[in-house]
Amino acid sequence: MSLVTLKLQNLIFPNNKYLNEHWWLQYRGDRMFFNNERKCYILPQYRFSEFFTYFNSFSIKKWKHYTNISNVSLHLKIKGHFFINTFGHYIRNNIIEKEISDDIYYNYDEPTELVINFEQERSSVVAFQISALSECEIYFGYYATEIDEEFVRNVDISIATTTFKKEEYITKNAEMLKKEILYCDEDFSEHFFVNIIDNGRTLNPKDFNGSRMRVFPNQNVGGSGGYARGMIEALRNKKKPTHILLMDDDVIINPESFKRTFYLLRLLKDEFTDYFISGAMLFYEKMNVQHEDVGYVHKDGSYGPQKPSFELQKWDSVVRNEENFTEYDDRYAGWWYCCIPTKYIEENNLPLPLFIRGDDVEYSLRNNAKFITLNGICIWHMGFVMKYNAAMELYQVHRNSLIFQAFSGVCPDIDFIERITDFFKVEIRRFNYDSCELLLESIDDFLKGPDFLLKPDGERIMKEHSALNEKLTPLSDYPDIHVDIDSIYKFEPLKFWQKVFYKLTYNGHIYPKFLLKDEPGVIAYDWFNCPKKQYKRKVLLSVNPYENTGAIRVLSRKRFLKLRHHYKKTMRNYNKNHKRVEKQYRIQREKFTSYEFWMKYLGIK
């Protein structure tokens, strides 16, 4: 038996403007400061810092479940007079309990690396606290294990990131990857490679290419085409990776996420080697809030996270985020950060050419994927929050939901047509006629069958549909309309007979116009629907309260009648032909996920 000591997780400190602003995600207690001359963090005398945080606690229960480790130790290089205690938390009967060790005193006149073993037996998450009896200097720290080297796997990760004219983000992330991952002096660096798929063809490959990074100019074939190219190029590399990590371009990334992914993968038990590592998406606008680590398709056809929205600066959120939540049907990992074992991709198993939206959902569901998540493996998504885009949400999402359901037979109990129909009724009563067009076209294009996807026309389609997005202008353009921003998302119910009128007349579309109210109603521009706000109005102002913008909508019987005719025609076509069309999709699924298809589609030689 040959034992080796391996890192499992580094302590991270606020070393950039984002982490510095949210330093409590790394430690709590008294604020430390960095001494640039001595290259260490200073904890002042009689102050304390504890590390039971999202980034610096250690999820011991998960590690022992998924990997072959049996012991965990804290390694800390430190100078000063101080004491340390280790502690952990676990949940019993939905109450969070605590295990804490006795204080251990230390007094070092020179920087010294100490090792402390964790003895907590019940805890799911552990950490430690330092209390300074003199000024203390903290140089670095990490969690480690001692393990037989026969349990250590070879892991090689190819990172694939797709970008489209977002030079600011991709350049910054590429530089970080070069410095912190690809060309650093740590042992994992030779196990990473990066493929940047440039769908906009605006990057100069010479600015990026090196022994461990390459840029591939690509047609604008959306996220699905970009990630498919990344998968293909990873497998065409001289050194075939064991895993391919898919990542968005417009994200803020923490290099420690890649390191923890590598550390975790090399120690996985045999029964978990097929699992996807699903990184969490935290809000850029609220960097302490987690949006999703694993999502699922709801029974009503919507998509969302399996966990509540945790505020990760809170210690109890750190514990609960690592507990097992109900494993819903139809779970998926978002491709903002998703590490997939190469074995899935080698089996002629590439994404569907959906351009954008739903490719990651379909891929997870088609492969019956299982997931591992871990505190600290995450990204912050840029511009994801508070930006409703009708062309995306009403056309692209719904069209692709119908397509991947037909192609792969996933979500068999979900009625996406009913969801589209419900949205149509909501939007037509809110005079949102262009959005109604988008909803109907999502069905119309689905019914064109798989040949509709043979040509890479996604960019053209997106441009055409984006032209139907509502054009919002500053609220100052509407001085005669009173807007109470705070009440935009306040719900008020209709009374029974008001509901009857609202539904039967499609909110006044088939009702004498002179009996409707002249005063404009003020409504939300996005999904939020409050019928009372638009009840019996001739004119509506749809408002984006985050940007103080709005757009006027005017009741139009002409548009209403035209859309109702379009709706009836579309539904007749769907009811008559959908089974035949679905069969066509199903028959051709293997073709559309094959290497041969994608090589031709992407023009790769």
matplotlib code that plots the C-alpha trace (Angstrom):
import matplotlib.pyplot as plt

x = [0.0, 1.5, -0.1, -0.1, -1.4, -3.7, -5.3, -9.1, -9.8, -7.9, -8.9, -9.6, -9.4, -10.8, -8.3, -10.4, -13.0, -15.9, -14.8, -13.6, -17.1, -18.6, -15.8, -18.2, -18.6, -15.0, -14.8, -16.8, -16.0, -13.4, -12.1, -8.5, -6.3, -3.7, -0.1, 1.4, 5.0, 4.7, 2.2, -0.2, -3.5, -3.3, -5.7, -5.3, -4.7, -7.8, -9.9, -11.3, -12.2, -14.3, -14.4, -17.7, -18.7, -19.8, -16.2, -14.1, -16.1, -15.6, -18.5, -17.2, -20.4, -20.5, -16.8, -17.0, -20.1, -18.8, -15.1, -12.8, -11.4, -11.7, -9.9, -9.7, -7.1, -6.6, -3.2, -2.5, 0.6, 0.5, 2.5, 1.5, 0.0, -3.6, -6.0, -8.1, -11.1, -12.7, -16.5, -19.2, -22.9, -25.5, -29.2, -31.4, -35.2, -34.8, -32.8, -29.2, -27.0, -23.3, -20.2, -17.3, -13.7, -11.7, -9.5, -5.9, -3.3, -0.3, 2.5, 4.8, 7.5, 8.0, 5.6, 4.8, 2.6, 0.4, -1.9, -5.2, -7.3, -11.1, -12.7, -16.3, -18.4, -21.9, -21.2, -22.1, -20.0, -17.0, -14.7, -12.6, -12.2, -9.0, -8.8, -5.8, -3.9, -1.3, -1.3, -1.4, -0.2, -2.1, -0.2, -2.3, -4.5, -6.1, -8.0, -6.3, -6.6, -4.1, -5.1, -3.7, -2.5, -4.3, -7.6, -6.3, -7.6, -6.1, -8.2, -7.8, -10.4, -11.0, -12.8, -15.1, -16.5, -18.6, -18.5, -20.2, -18.8, -18.1, -14.4, -14.4, -15.6, -13.8, -10.5, -10.6, -11.6, -8.9, -6.2, -7.4, -7.3, -3.8, -2.5, -4.3, -4.9, -3.1, 0.4, 0.7, 3.2, 0.7, 0.3, -3.1, -2.1, -1.0, -4.5, -6.4, -6.9, -9.2, -11.0, -12.6, -15.3, -15.6, -19.1, -18.7, -15.3, -14.1, -11.2, -7.6, -6.5, -2.9, -3.8, -5.0, -3.4, -0.8, 0.2, -2.9, -5.4, -6.9, -9.4, -11.6, -13.5, -17.0, -20.2, -22.8, -24.6, -25.6, -24.7, -25.6, -23.4, -20.6, -20.6, -20.8, -17.7, -16.0, -16.8, -15.5, -12.3, -11.6, -11.9, -9.7, -6.9, -3.8, -4.5, -8.1, -9.7, -11.5, -14.0, -15.3, -16.3, -18.9, -18.9, -20.6, -18.4, -20.3, -19.6, -17.3, -15.4, -13.3, -10.3, -10.8, -13.9, -11.8, -9.3, -12.1, -13.6, -10.3, -9.6, -13.1, -13.0, -9.6, -11.0, -14.5, -15.7, -16.4, -20.2, -20.0, -17.6, -20.6, -22.0, -22.0, -20.4, -23.0, -21.6, -24.0, -25.1, -25.0, -26.6, -24.2, -26.5, -26.7, -23.4, -24.3, -27.5, -27.6, -30.1, -29.6, -27.1, -29.4, -32.7, -35.7, -38.6, -41.8, -45.0, -46.5, -43.6, -41.6, -38.0, -36.4, -34.1, -34.6, -33.5, -34.8, -32.8, -30.2, -28.4, -25.0, -23.5, -25.6, -24.1, -27.3, -27.6, -24.1, -25.4, -28.8, -27.3, -25.3, -28.2, -30.0, -33.1, -36.0, -34.8, -37.5, -38.1, -36.6, -33.5, -30.8, -27.5, -27.1, -24.2, -23.0, -20.7, -21.1, -18.4, -19.4, -17.5, -16.2, -17.6, -21.1, -19.8, -17.7, -20.9, -21.9, -23.9, -23.6, -26.2, -29.2, -28.9, -31.3, -29.2, -29.9, -32.1, -32.9, -29.8, -28.5, -31.9, -32.3, -28.8, -29.2, -32.6, -31.6, -28.6, -30.6, -27.8, -27.0, -25.3, -22.8, -22.9, -20.5, -20.3, -17.8, -18.0, -19.9, -19.9, -21.6, -23.7, -23.5, -26.7, -28.9, -31.1, -33.8, -33.6, -36.7, -36.5, -39.7, -38.0, -36.0, -38.7, -41.8, -40.4, -37.0, -37.8, -41.2, -40.2, -37.1, -39.2, -41.5, -38.5, -36.5, -39.6, -40.3, -36.6, -35.7, -39.0, -38.2, -40.8, -43.5, -46.0, -45.6, -48.0, -45.9, -48.8, -51.0, -48.4, -48.1, -51.8, -52.0, -49.3, -51.2, -54.4, -52.4, -50.6, -53.5, -55.5, -52.5, -52.5, -49.0, -49.7, -46.2, -45.5, -48.6, -47.1, -43.9, -45.8, -47.7, -44.6, -42.9, -45.6, -45.6, -41.8, -41.9, -44.5, -42.0, -40.3, -36.6, -35.7, -36.3, -33.0, -30.8, -29.5, -27.7, -30.3, -30.5, -28.9, -31.3, -34.3, -33.2, -32.8, -36.3, -37.9, -35.9, -37.5, -40.8, -39.4, -41.2, -39.3, -39.0, -38.1, -37.4, -40.5, -39.9, -41.4, -44.8, -45.1, -49.0, -49.0, -48.4, -46.1, -45.6, -42.5, -42.9, -46.3, -45.5, -45.2, -48.0, -50.8, -54.5, -57.2, -60.3, -63.8, -65.8, -67.8, -64.8, -63.0, -66.0, -66.0, -62.2, -62.1, -65.3, -64.5, -60.7, -60.4, -62.7, -61.6, -65.3, -67.0, -68.1, -65.0, -66.7, -67.4, -63.7, -61.6, -59.6, -57.0, -53.9, -53.2, -49.6, -48.4, -45.1, -43.3, -42.3, -44.0, -45.8, -49.5, -52.0, -55.4, -56.8, -54.1, -55.2, -58.9, -61.2, -58.4, -57.9, -54.3, -51.5, -48.0, -45.7, -42.9, -39.5, -39.0, -35.3, -34.4, -37.2, -38.4, -41.8, -43.8, -47.4, -49.8, -53.1, -56.1, -56.6, -59.5, -57.9, -54.8, -56.9, -59.1, -56.0, -54.2, -57.3, -57.5, -53.8, -54.3, -57.1, -55.3, -52.1, -54.0, -55.9, -52.5, -51.0, -53.9, -53.9, -50.2, -48.3, -48.1, -46.7, -44.2, -43.1, -42.4, -40.2, -38.2, -37.9, -36.6, -33.9, -32.6, -29.5, -28.7, -28.9, -26.7, -24.0, -20.5, -21.2, -24.1, -22.2, -19.0, -21.0, -23.3, -20.2, -18.2, -15.3, -12.8]
y = [0.0, 3.3, 6.4, 9.8, 13.2, 14.9, 18.3, 18.3, 22.0, 25.3, 28.1, 31.1, 34.8, 38.0, 38.5, 40.5, 43.2, 40.7, 38.5, 41.5, 43.0, 39.7, 38.6, 36.9, 34.2, 33.2, 33.9, 35.6, 37.4, 40.2, 41.6, 40.6, 42.6, 41.6, 42.6, 42.9, 42.9, 39.7, 38.1, 37.1, 38.0, 39.7, 38.9, 41.6, 40.7, 39.7, 39.3, 36.1, 34.7, 31.5, 29.7, 28.0, 29.6, 28.8, 28.8, 27.7, 25.1, 21.5, 19.2, 16.1, 14.1, 14.4, 13.8, 10.6, 9.5, 10.1, 9.5, 7.0, 9.3, 8.3, 11.2, 14.9, 17.3, 21.1, 22.3, 26.0, 28.0, 30.6, 32.8, 34.2, 33.3, 31.9, 29.1, 27.1, 24.9, 22.8, 22.3, 21.1, 21.0, 18.3, 18.2, 16.1, 16.3, 19.3, 21.1, 22.0, 20.6, 21.5, 19.4, 21.4, 20.4, 21.8, 24.8, 24.0, 26.7, 27.5, 30.0, 30.3, 32.9, 32.0, 31.0, 27.3, 24.8, 23.0, 20.0, 19.4, 16.3, 16.6, 14.3, 15.3, 12.1, 13.3, 16.6, 17.0, 20.2, 21.1, 24.1, 25.9, 29.2, 31.1, 33.4, 35.7, 36.3, 38.3, 39.6, 36.6, 36.1, 33.6, 32.6, 29.7, 26.8, 23.8, 20.6, 17.3, 13.6, 10.7, 7.9, 4.8, 5.9, 3.0, 5.0, 8.0, 8.2, 9.9, 12.9, 15.1, 17.9, 19.8, 23.0, 24.1, 27.7, 29.2, 32.9, 35.4, 38.9, 39.1, 39.9, 41.7, 38.6, 35.8, 37.7, 38.2, 34.6, 33.2, 35.2, 33.9, 30.3, 30.7, 32.2, 30.2, 26.8, 26.1, 27.4, 27.5, 25.4, 23.1, 19.4, 19.8, 22.2, 19.6, 17.9, 20.9, 22.1, 24.9, 25.1, 28.5, 28.3, 31.7, 31.8, 35.5, 35.0, 38.2, 36.8, 36.7, 33.1, 34.3, 36.3, 33.0, 30.0, 28.1, 24.6, 24.3, 26.7, 27.0, 29.2, 27.8, 30.2, 28.8, 29.6, 31.3, 28.1, 29.1, 27.5, 23.9, 24.2, 25.8, 23.2, 20.4, 21.9, 22.0, 18.3, 17.3, 19.3, 17.8, 14.3, 15.3, 16.5, 14.3, 13.7, 12.6, 14.0, 11.9, 14.8, 17.8, 20.8, 23.1, 26.7, 30.0, 32.9, 35.8, 34.5, 35.5, 32.4, 31.5, 29.4, 27.3, 25.8, 24.1, 22.9, 21.4, 19.7, 18.1, 17.1, 15.5, 13.6, 11.9, 10.3, 9.3, 5.8, 3.5, 3.9, 7.6, 8.0, 8.5, 11.5, 15.0, 17.7, 20.5, 23.9, 26.4, 29.6, 32.5, 35.9, 38.5, 41.2, 39.5, 37.6, 36.0, 34.4, 31.0, 30.7, 27.0, 24.1, 21.5, 22.3, 20.3, 20.5, 21.2, 19.3, 22.5, 22.7, 25.4, 25.1, 26.0, 25.1, 22.1, 24.1, 27.3, 30.4, 30.3, 33.4, 31.8, 34.3, 32.6, 29.6, 27.6, 28.0, 26.5, 23.4, 23.1, 23.6, 20.4, 18.3, 16.0, 17.5, 15.8, 14.3, 15.4, 13.7, 15.4, 16.9, 18.7, 20.5, 23.9, 24.4, 27.5, 25.0, 21.3, 18.7, 15.6, 12.2, 11.8, 8.3, 9.9, 11.9, 9.1, 7.1, 9.3, 11.3, 15.0, 17.8, 18.5, 21.5, 23.7, 26.9, 28.2, 27.1, 23.6, 21.8, 21.2, 20.1, 17.6, 16.3, 15.6, 13.9, 11.9, 10.5, 9.9, 12.0, 12.0, 14.9, 15.9, 19.5, 21.0, 24.2, 26.5, 24.9, 27.8, 30.7, 34.1, 34.6, 38.0, 39.7, 36.6, 38.2, 40.8, 40.7, 39.2, 38.4, 37.3, 35.9, 33.6, 32.8, 32.5, 31.2, 29.6, 27.8, 26.5, 25.5, 23.6, 22.0, 20.5, 19.4, 17.7, 16.0, 14.6, 13.7, 12.0, 10.9, 12.8, 14.5, 12.2, 13.4, 17.1, 19.0, 21.8, 22.7, 23.4, 25.7, 27.6, 27.9, 29.2, 31.8, 32.8, 33.5, 35.5, 37.6, 38.4, 39.7, 42.0, 43.3, 41.7, 40.7, 40.3, 37.8, 35.9, 35.6, 34.2, 31.6, 30.4, 30.4, 28.1, 25.5, 26.2, 25.7, 22.6, 21.1, 21.7, 18.5, 17.7, 19.0, 22.5, 22.0, 20.8, 24.2, 26.4, 29.2, 29.9, 33.4, 34.5, 33.2, 34.8, 38.2, 38.0, 37.1, 39.6, 42.3, 41.3, 42.0, 44.9, 48.2, 49.8, 53.5, 55.6, 56.2, 59.9, 59.4, 58.8, 61.8, 61.6, 58.1, 57.6, 54.6, 53.2, 51.1, 49.4, 48.0, 46.6, 43.1, 43.4, 41.0, 42.0, 39.4, 39.9, 39.3, 36.4, 38.3, 40.3, 37.0, 35.8, 39.1, 39.0, 35.5, 35.6, 39.0, 38.4, 41.5, 43.7, 42.6, 41.5, 44.3, 47.8, 49.9, 53.0, 51.0, 50.4, 52.6, 55.4, 55.6, 53.4, 50.4, 49.9, 46.3, 44.3, 43.7, 40.1, 36.9, 38.5, 38.6, 40.4, 40.6, 43.3, 45.7, 45.4, 44.8, 46.7, 49.0, 50.4, 51.2, 49.5, 50.7, 47.6, 48.5, 47.2, 48.4, 47.4, 49.8, 52.4, 51.8, 51.0, 50.6, 51.4, 48.6, 49.5, 47.2, 46.2, 44.1, 43.7, 42.1, 40.1, 38.6, 37.9, 36.2, 34.1, 32.9, 32.1, 30.2, 28.1, 27.3, 26.3, 24.1, 22.3, 21.7, 20.4, 18.1, 16.7, 16.2, 16.2, 12.4, 12.0, 14.8, 13.5, 10.1, 11.8, 13.5, 10.2, 8.3, 10.8, 11.5, 9.4, 11.2, 14.7, 13.8, 12.0, 13.1, 12.8, 15.3, 17.8, 17.6, 18.5, 21.0, 22.9, 22.6, 20.8, 18.9]
z = [0.0, -1.1, 0.6, -1.0, 0.4, -2.1, -2.1, -2.1, -1.8, -1.5, 0.9, -1.2, -0.1, -1.6, -4.4, -6.9, -6.8, -7.0, -4.2, -2.1, -2.2, -1.0, 1.3, 3.7, 1.1, 2.0, 5.7, 8.5, 11.7, 11.6, 8.4, 7.4, 5.1, 2.6, 3.2, -0.3, 1.0, 3.0, 0.6, 3.4, 5.1, 8.4, 11.2, 13.9, 17.6, 19.6, 16.4, 14.9, 11.5, 10.8, 7.5, 7.6, 4.3, 0.8, -0.6, 2.4, 4.3, 3.3, 2.3, 4.1, 3.8, 0.0, -0.4, 1.6, -0.3, -3.9, -3.4, -1.8, 0.9, 4.6, 6.2, 5.9, 7.3, 7.3, 6.1, 7.1, 6.7, 9.5, 11.9, 15.3, 18.6, 18.2, 18.8, 16.4, 16.8, 14.1, 13.9, 11.6, 11.1, 10.3, 10.0, 12.3, 12.2, 10.0, 12.8, 12.2, 14.9, 15.6, 16.4, 17.8, 18.9, 21.8, 21.2, 20.2, 20.9, 18.7, 18.9, 15.8, 15.5, 11.9, 9.1, 9.8, 8.1, 10.6, 10.0, 11.9, 11.4, 11.4, 13.8, 13.4, 12.8, 12.0, 10.2, 6.6, 6.3, 8.4, 8.8, 11.4, 13.3, 14.1, 17.1, 17.2, 20.5, 18.6, 15.1, 12.8, 9.3, 7.1, 3.9, 2.5, 3.4, 2.0, 2.8, 2.0, 2.4, 2.8, 0.4, -1.3, -4.8, -6.4, -5.8, -7.8, -11.3, -14.3, -15.3, -18.3, -18.8, -22.1, -21.4, -24.3, -24.2, -27.0, -27.7, -30.0, -30.2, -26.4, -26.5, -23.1, -21.3, -23.3, -23.2, -19.5, -18.8, -21.2, -19.5, -16.1, -17.3, -18.7, -15.5, -12.9, -14.6, -17.9, -17.3, -13.5, -11.6, -10.0, -10.9, -12.4, -15.1, -17.6, -17.3, -18.7, -22.3, -23.6, -26.9, -27.6, -30.2, -31.9, -33.4, -34.2, -36.0, -34.4, -32.3, -33.5, -32.8, -32.5, -29.4, -27.7, -29.2, -27.3, -26.2, -24.0, -25.7, -29.2, -30.9, -33.6, -35.9, -36.3, -38.1, -35.9, -35.1, -31.6, -28.3, -29.4, -32.5, -30.6, -27.9, -30.5, -32.2, -28.8, -28.2, -31.6, -31.3, -27.9, -29.3, -32.3, -30.0, -29.7, -26.0, -25.7, -22.5, -19.9, -19.5, -21.4, -19.5, -21.2, -20.1, -21.1, -22.2, -20.5, -17.0, -14.1, -13.1, -10.1, -10.9, -7.8, -9.4, -12.0, -9.4, -7.2, -10.3, -11.1, -7.4, -7.2, -10.4, -9.7, -6.5, -7.6, -6.7, -9.6, -9.3, -9.7, -12.7, -15.1, -13.2, -14.6, -12.4, -12.5, -11.4, -9.8, -11.4, -9.0, -9.9, -11.2, -9.9, -6.5, -6.2, -2.9, -4.3, -6.0, -8.8, -9.8, -9.6, -11.1, -12.8, -13.8, -16.2, -14.3, -15.1, -16.6, -19.1, -17.4, -16.3, -13.0, -10.1, -7.9, -4.8, -3.3, -4.0, -1.2, 0.1, 0.4, 2.9, 5.6, 7.4, 7.4, 3.6, 3.4, 5.2, 3.4, 0.0, 0.4, 1.6, -0.9, -2.2, -3.8, -7.1, -9.5, -12.8, -15.9, -14.2, -16.2, -15.8, -17.4, -19.7, -18.1, -16.2, -16.8, -16.8, -18.8, -19.0, -22.5, -22.7, -23.4, -26.3, -27.9, -28.5, -31.4, -29.0, -29.8, -29.1, -31.2, -33.5, -31.6, -31.9, -28.5, -25.5, -24.5, -25.9, -22.3, -21.1, -23.9, -23.5, -19.8, -20.3, -23.3, -21.4, -18.1, -16.5, -12.8, -11.1, -8.5, -7.2, -4.6, -2.7, -4.4, -7.9, -9.6, -12.0, -11.9, -15.0, -16.7, -17.8, -17.2, -14.6, -15.2, -19.0, -20.5, -24.2, -25.9, -28.9, -26.6, -24.0, -26.2, -29.5, -29.0, -25.7, -26.8, -30.3, -28.9, -26.2, -28.8, -31.0, -28.3, -26.9, -30.3, -31.1, -27.9, -26.4, -23.1, -20.9, -22.3, -19.6, -20.3, -22.6, -24.1, -26.5, -23.5, -22.1, -25.4, -25.6, -22.0, -22.8, -26.0, -24.1, -21.5, -24.0, -26.3, -23.4, -22.6, -26.2, -26.7, -30.3, -31.5, -28.6, -29.7, -33.2, -31.7, -29.7, -32.8, -35.0, -32.4, -33.2, -37.0, -37.2, -35.1, -37.6, -40.5, -39.2, -38.9, -42.3, -40.8, -38.8, -41.7, -42.6, -40.0, -40.2, -36.5, -36.7, -39.4, -37.5, -34.3, -36.0, -37.5, -34.3, -32.2, -34.4, -32.7, -29.3, -27.6, -28.1, -24.6, -24.2, -21.1, -18.9, -19.3, -22.8, -21.0, -18.7, -18.6, -17.2, -13.5, -12.8, -9.4, -9.8, -6.4, -7.4, -10.8, -9.4, -6.8, -7.6, -7.2, -7.9, -10.1, -8.7, -10.0, -12.6, -13.7, -14.4, -16.5, -18.5, -18.9, -20.3, -22.5, -24.1, -24.3, -22.1, -24.2, -27.7, -28.4, -26.4, -27.3, -27.2, -25.8, -22.6, -21.9, -19.8, -21.4, -18.6, -19.5, -17.3, -16.1, -16.3, -16.1, -19.4, -18.7, -17.5, -14.5, -15.3, -13.2, -15.1, -12.9, -14.0, -17.7, -17.0, -19.4, -20.6, -24.1, -23.6, -21.6, -20.6, -20.2, -17.8, -17.1, -13.6, -13.5, -16.3, -15.9, -19.5, -21.0, -24.2, -25.2, -26.2, -27.8, -28.1, -31.7, -32.8, -36.3, -34.8, -32.4, -35.2, -37.4, -34.5, -33.5, -37.1, -37.1, -33.8, -35.1, -38.3, -36.3, -33.9, -36.7, -38.4, -35.1, -34.3, -37.8, -38.3, -35.0, -34.6, -38.1, -37.6, -34.2, -35.8, -38.4, -35.6, -33.7, -36.7, -37.5, -34.0, -34.4, -37.6, -36.0, -33.1, -35.2, -36.0, -39.7, -39.5, -37.3, -39.4, -42.5, -40.7, -39.3, -42.5, -40.7, -42.8]

ax = plt.figure().add_subplot(projection="3d")
ax.plot(x, y, z, "-o")
ax.set_aspect("equal")
plt.show()
